Amino acid sequence: TCTVTLSSLTSAESTAIAIFATVVKPAITASNDVTSYEIGGDSVTLTCSSTSDTSHIGVYSWKRDGQMLNGTSSSTFTISTNDDRGTGSYTCTVTLSSLTSAESTSFAISATVVRPVITASNDVTSYEIGGDSVTLTCSSTSDTSHIGVYSWKRDGQMLHGTSSSKFTISTTDDSGTGNYTCTVTVSSITSAESTALAISATVPANNSCYELQQSGITVSPAGVIRNGEKVTISCTGNKVSKTGEIVYTCTNGVYA
């Protein structure tokens, strides 16, 4: 209210005018302007800022998905990227001189799993039939705790029965050849599919008898036949001169 005095006469008091103070509604920003983080990657820091808090003395409150985040009154909040628990919609308020702002507009944070990479034991891209097995490893920097669930495909077809980061290719024959890809699921989030790794097979020079095996004749034992080994061939008249089972010895690639 106010009065005015003129020539020793003072007016009646004015009608009261009420003045209220408010705290400017804050806004949330994220470090590097991200809206998503990679699991296992760098942490993300959110900042709640209001032009009312020019002296940086405000007391801040944070919520994620409507639930209060206890233990912090700072204008910044750091999200751990160890898993997907940091995802959600964040809001904040600031209190100055017992006045609390309206809640900020929500700021959504999501998470992704780093795309994995496939490597092969000894960095091979081809195996020798009958030789040592080849182990493929699917790795992602998001799976630092090695708790991920892995899926494998060969030539686009799912390889069932394995959820491990490793897949061993049998070298008994050429059925292990093809283009391999993998994905990893961490905290219910599945990565993009890895770049394909092509695996081929070769027949050892001392196993040219293997080619006859591939022609449709049944050979026992199955698999690669090495020089000097005795084999039993189940055949028909149009394959060899006699129907039945005949024991041969593979010598320098020739059955005799």
Buried (B, 14 or more C-beta within 10 A) or exposed (E): EEEEEEEEEEEEEEEEEEEEEEBBBBBBEBBEEBEEBBBBBEEBBBBBBBEBBEEEEBBBBBBBEEEEEEEBEEBBBEBEBBBBEBBBEBBBBBBBEEEBBEBBEBBEBEBBBBBBBBEBBEEBEEBBBBBEEBBBBBBBBBBBEEEBBBBBBBEEEEEEEEEEBEBEBEBEBBEBBBEBBBBBBBBEBBBEBBEBBEBEBEBBEBBBBBEBBEEEBEBEEEBBBEBEBEBEBEBEEEBBEEEEEBEBBBEEBEBE
